[in-house]
Amino acid sequence: MDFISKAFGGADGAQSSIMSFLPLILMFAVLYFSMIRPQMKRQKEHRNMLSAMAKGDEVVTNGGIVGKVTKVTDAYVGVEISEGTEITIQKAAVTTILPKGTIKSL
């Protein structure tokens, strides 16, 4: 009789089902701390960088264009890429704000 109760999920069956989900839970925790959390941190830093961007900052875009910010709106940024040449790009396309004085030719 004892053998039959174990076969149909007695107390040992509940413990084994928890143990079978443990590797899945552990893999999710490793994935969260190694991939998801650092990505969220980078997104937050990028958002803060874009909100702090001001006229006169020197920037690099996703396409590799380097220039000086001439105007900033909510969604777009005017970037002077050479003397007299200004382009308008999406604000999210700015990858990096360079230190002042990096661009000498403008």
C-alpha positions as protocol buffer text, in pm:
chain_id: "A"
residue {
  index: 1
  type: MET
  ca { x: 0 y: 0 z: 0 }
}
residue {
  index: 2
  type: ASP
  ca { x: 284 y: 240 z: 81 }
}
residue {
  index: 3
  type: PHE
  ca { x: 436 y: 179 z: -263 }
}
residue {
  index: 4
  type: ILE
  ca { x: 108 y: 276 z: -436 }
}
residue {
  index: 5
  type: SER
  ca { x: 67 y: 604 z: -246 }
}
residue {
  index: 6
  type: LYS
  ca { x: 419 y: 711 z: -346 }
}
residue {
  index: 7
  type: ALA
  ca { x: 349 y: 625 z: -708 }
}
residue {
  index: 8
  type: PHE
  ca { x: 38 y: 843 z: -714 }
}
residue {
  index: 9
  type: GLY
  ca { x: 209 y: 1157 z: -577 }
}
residue {
  index: 10
  type: GLY
  ca { x: 235 y: 1145 z: -204 }
}
residue {
  index: 11
  type: ALA
  ca { x: 453 y: 1389 z: -7 }
}
residue {
  index: 12
  type: ASP
  ca { x: 762 y: 1301 z: -210 }
}
residue {
  index: 13
  type: GLY
  ca { x: 585 y: 1394 z: -535 }
}
residue {
  index: 14
  type: ALA
  ca { x: 536 y: 1757 z: -431 }
}
residue {
  index: 15
  type: GLN
  ca { x: 900 y: 1793 z: -337 }
}
residue {
  index: 16
  type: SER
  ca { x: 1019 y: 1642 z: -664 }
}
residue {
  index: 17
  type: SER
  ca { x: 802 y: 1879 z: -869 }
}
residue {
  index: 18
  type: ILE
  ca { x: 958 y: 2178 z: -693 }
}
residue {
  index: 19
  type: MET
  ca { x: 1303 y: 2034 z: -755 }
}
residue {
  index: 20
  type: SER
  ca { x: 1222 y: 1991 z: -1124 }
}
residue {
  index: 21
  type: PHE
  ca { x: 1144 y: 2366 z: -1156 }
}
residue {
  index: 22
  type: LEU
  ca { x: 1457 y: 2475 z: -967 }
}
residue {
  index: 23
  type: PRO
  ca { x: 1690 y: 2464 z: -1272 }
}
residue {
  index: 24
  type: LEU
  ca { x: 1440 y: 2672 z: -1472 }
}
residue {
  index: 25
  type: ILE
  ca { x: 1415 y: 2932 z: -1196 }
}
residue {
  index: 26
  type: LEU
  ca { x: 1793 y: 2939 z: -1160 }
}
residue {
  index: 27
  type: MET
  ca { x: 1842 y: 2989 z: -1536 }
}
residue {
  index: 28
  type: PHE
  ca { x: 1594 y: 3278 z: -1536 }
}
residue {
  index: 29
  type: ALA
  ca { x: 1778 y: 3444 z: -1246 }
}
residue {
  index: 30
  type: VAL
  ca { x: 2113 y: 3413 z: -1425 }
}
residue {
  index: 31
  type: LEU
  ca { x: 1960 y: 3550 z: -1747 }
}
residue {
  index: 32
  type: TYR
  ca { x: 1806 y: 3845 z: -1562 }
}
residue {
  index: 33
  type: PHE
  ca { x: 2126 y: 3948 z: -1383 }
}
residue {
  index: 34
  type: SER
  ca { x: 2357 y: 3887 z: -1681 }
}
residue {
  index: 35
  type: MET
  ca { x: 2151 y: 4028 z: -1971 }
}
residue {
  index: 36
  type: ILE
  ca { x: 1826 y: 4204 z: -1884 }
}
residue {
  index: 37
  type: ARG
  ca { x: 1938 y: 4421 z: -1592 }
}
residue {
  index: 38
  type: PRO
  ca { x: 2254 y: 4561 z: -1761 }
}
residue {
  index: 39
  type: GLN
  ca { x: 2053 y: 4642 z: -2075 }
}
residue {
  index: 40
  type: MET
  ca { x: 1795 y: 4832 z: -1869 }
}
residue {
  index: 41
  type: LYS
  ca { x: 2078 y: 5025 z: -1702 }
}
residue {
  index: 42
  type: ARG
  ca { x: 2227 y: 5123 z: -2042 }
}
residue {
  index: 43
  type: GLN
  ca { x: 1885 y: 5239 z: -2165 }
}
residue {
  index: 44
  type: LYS
  ca { x: 1841 y: 5456 z: -1857 }
}
residue {
  index: 45
  type: GLU
  ca { x: 2187 y: 5612 z: -1901 }
}
residue {
  index: 46
  type: HIS
  ca { x: 2114 y: 5680 z: -2270 }
}
residue {
  index: 47
  type: ARG
  ca { x: 1780 y: 5843 z: -2181 }
}
residue {
  index: 48
  type: ASN
  ca { x: 1950 y: 6064 z: -1921 }
}
residue {
  index: 49
  type: MET
  ca { x: 2223 y: 6159 z: -2172 }
}
residue {
  index: 50
  type: LEU
  ca { x: 1964 y: 6261 z: -2432 }
}
residue {
  index: 51
  type: SER
  ca { x: 1767 y: 6469 z: -2183 }
}
residue {
  index: 52
  type: ALA
  ca { x: 2086 y: 6650 z: -2074 }
}
residue {
  index: 53
  type: MET
  ca { x: 2194 y: 6728 z: -2433 }
}
residue {
  index: 54
  type: ALA
  ca { x: 2220 y: 7101 z: -2502 }
}
residue {
  index: 55
  type: LYS
  ca { x: 2320 y: 7342 z: -2778 }
}
residue {
  index: 56
  type: GLY
  ca { x: 2695 y: 7337 z: -2834 }
}
residue {
  index: 57
  type: ASP
  ca { x: 2751 y: 6975 z: -2737 }
}
residue {
  index: 58
  type: GLU
  ca { x: 2962 y: 6765 z: -2973 }
}
residue {
  index: 59
  type: VAL
  ca { x: 2792 y: 6436 z: -3061 }
}
residue {
  index: 60
  type: VAL
  ca { x: 2833 y: 6113 z: -3257 }
}
residue {
  index: 61
  type: THR
  ca { x: 2528 y: 5957 z: -3426 }
}
residue {
  index: 62
  type: ASN
  ca { x: 2440 y: 5592 z: -3494 }
}
residue {
  index: 63
  type: GLY
  ca { x: 2565 y: 5637 z: -3851 }
}
residue {
  index: 64
  type: GLY
  ca { x: 2903 y: 5768 z: -3735 }
}
residue {
  index: 65
  type: ILE
  ca { x: 2837 y: 6134 z: -3817 }
}
residue {
  index: 66
  type: VAL
  ca { x: 3025 y: 6372 z: -3588 }
}
residue {
  index: 67
  type: GLY
  ca { x: 2899 y: 6724 z: -3535 }
}
residue {
  index: 68
  type: LYS
  ca { x: 2801 y: 7006 z: -3304 }
}
residue {
  index: 69
  type: VAL
  ca { x: 2445 y: 7045 z: -3177 }
}
residue {
  index: 70
  type: THR
  ca { x: 2283 y: 7368 z: -3296 }
}
residue {
  index: 71
  type: LYS
  ca { x: 1927 y: 7318 z: -3177 }
}
residue {
  index: 72
  type: VAL
  ca { x: 1741 y: 7067 z: -2960 }
}
residue {
  index: 73
  type: THR
  ca { x: 1368 y: 6991 z: -2971 }
}
residue {
  index: 74
  type: ASP
  ca { x: 1166 y: 6712 z: -2811 }
}
residue {
  index: 75
  type: ALA
  ca { x: 1218 y: 6464 z: -3095 }
}
residue {
  index: 76
  type: TYR
  ca { x: 1484 y: 6613 z: -3325 }
}
residue {
  index: 77
  type: VAL
  ca { x: 1833 y: 6762 z: -3302 }
}
residue {
  index: 78
  type: GLY
  ca { x: 2002 y: 7000 z: -3545 }
}
residue {
  index: 79
  type: VAL
  ca { x: 2367 y: 6900 z: -3595 }
}
residue {
  index: 80
  type: GLU
  ca { x: 2625 y: 7110 z: -3779 }
}
residue {
  index: 81
  type: ILE
  ca { x: 2857 y: 6864 z: -3954 }
}
residue {
  index: 82
  type: SER
  ca { x: 3071 y: 7125 z: -4129 }
}
residue {
  index: 83
  type: GLU
  ca { x: 3070 y: 7502 z: -4152 }
}
residue {
  index: 84
  type: GLY
  ca { x: 2737 y: 7602 z: -4305 }
}
residue {
  index: 85
  type: THR
  ca { x: 2606 y: 7244 z: -4330 }
}
residue {
  index: 86
  type: GLU
  ca { x: 2339 y: 7146 z: -4081 }
}
residue {
  index: 87
  type: ILE
  ca { x: 2137 y: 6826 z: -4071 }
}
residue {
  index: 88
  type: THR
  ca { x: 1834 y: 6733 z: -3865 }
}
residue {
  index: 89
  type: ILE
  ca { x: 1835 y: 6392 z: -3701 }
}
residue {
  index: 90
  type: GLN
  ca { x: 1618 y: 6208 z: -3453 }
}
residue {
  index: 91
  type: LYS
  ca { x: 1725 y: 6263 z: -3095 }
}
residue {
  index: 92
  type: ALA
  ca { x: 1744 y: 5888 z: -3034 }
}
residue {
  index: 93
  type: ALA
  ca { x: 2006 y: 5855 z: -3312 }
}
residue {
  index: 94
  type: VAL
  ca { x: 2266 y: 6030 z: -3095 }
}
residue {
  index: 95
  type: THR
  ca { x: 2498 y: 5765 z: -2955 }
}
residue {
  index: 96
  type: THR
  ca { x: 2759 y: 5961 z: -2762 }
}
residue {
  index: 97
  type: ILE
  ca { x: 2822 y: 6312 z: -2638 }
}
residue {
  index: 98
  type: LEU
  ca { x: 3190 y: 6388 z: -2686 }
}
residue {
  index: 99
  type: PRO
  ca { x: 3403 y: 6601 z: -2452 }
}
residue {
  index: 100
  type: LYS
  ca { x: 3416 y: 6972 z: -2541 }
}
residue {
  index: 101
  type: GLY
  ca { x: 3689 y: 7058 z: -2793 }
}
residue {
  index: 102
  type: THR
  ca { x: 3700 y: 6715 z: -2957 }
}
residue {
  index: 103
  type: ILE
  ca { x: 3597 y: 6858 z: -3295 }
}
residue {
  index: 104
  type: LYS
  ca { x: 3853 y: 7116 z: -3407 }
}
residue {
  index: 105
  type: SER
  ca { x: 3736 y: 7176 z: -3767 }
}
residue {
  index: 106
  type: LEU
  ca { x: 3401 y: 7335 z: -3681 }
}
